[in-house]
Amino acid sequence: MTETVVSSATKELVIGFDRPFCIIGERINPTGRKIMAEEMKNGDYSRVESDAIAQVEAGAHMLDVNAGIPLADEPRILAEAIQLVQGLTDVPLAIDSSIIDALEAGLAVYKGKALVNSVTGEDESLERVLPLVKKHDAAVVAISNDETGISEDIDVRYNVAKKIVERAADHGIKACDVVVDPLVMPIGAINTAGREVLKLIHRLRTELKVNTTCGASNISFGLPNRNGFNGAFISMAIQAGMTSAITNPLHGEVVAASLGADVMLGKDPDCARWIRKFREPAPEGAGAGGRGTGRRGTGRRRARPAA
């Protein structure tokens, strides 16, 4: 079975077909967050700090760190943010940038084996990012688009993913270190997007035999009750074969959906992780047997014999 191993200085994480679903926290990202962007630009990482701690406490297994701020020194900011986060938590990180100098700066200070986010199927991207991934012995997110853009045809997206995996091999990067993003499209705009991406996830697992990830919230763009919808999508994507997602662990529906799917698919023996997450504490003063040890029956009604 394919296993993608990433790590911090002290903690290893394995993303794999038979492993629990991996939640990659998305919130350390200034895109669309004007106050955070301005603070990071000025060297204030207080929101980065609080977001890192909150996401790990909520259940994130990895954190994505992005410093894409227009007209800012992204390489410096990304490197500083990575160092700060690694000083706060031991979970592995995804280093997220479209700028090669920023990726280089982030990888230079990172302790462990990072996940680089990301490379596309464009030849320029492949020839700039893949040597960097190999140099730093990292894993990489492969996004299924190329010079032609994002195709609605899943056969095209599959072939782009296959091209990236093959090109990575040319650079000495194993297929298990390529985590494919099949590109989740908003279902409110493209009615078949959900069904099609589930088919593609299944093909990526069974035919290309790679781990997968996605920006899970893209599926619900423009819809009401997005968190509930994202949770429904996550559980179905896990069943189709998806092994990780970049999402917001502060949304309880998403975490519950992923943990529940793990239970249903036998990836949480004895429901241990589910119970640990959701078990209610015993009431104060309850005996060792807990509340309810003296109840008279099971609460079930006995079936009456047939007349």
ABEGO torsion letter per residue (X at the ends): XBBBBBBBAABBBBBBAABBBBBBBAABBABGBAAAAAAAAAGBAAAAAAAAAAAAAAGBABBBBBABBBGBBAAAAAAAAAAAAAAABABBBBBBBABAAAAAAAAAABBEBBBBOBBBABAAAAAAAAAAAAAAGBBBBBBBBBAAEBBABAAAAAAAAAAAAAAAAAAGBBAAABBBBAEBBBAAABAAAAAAAAAAAAAAAAAAGBBBBBBAAAAABGBBGAAAAAAAAAAAAAAAGBABBBBBAABAAAAAAAAAAAAAAGABBGGAAAAAAABBBBBBGBBAAEBGAABABAGBBBBBBBX
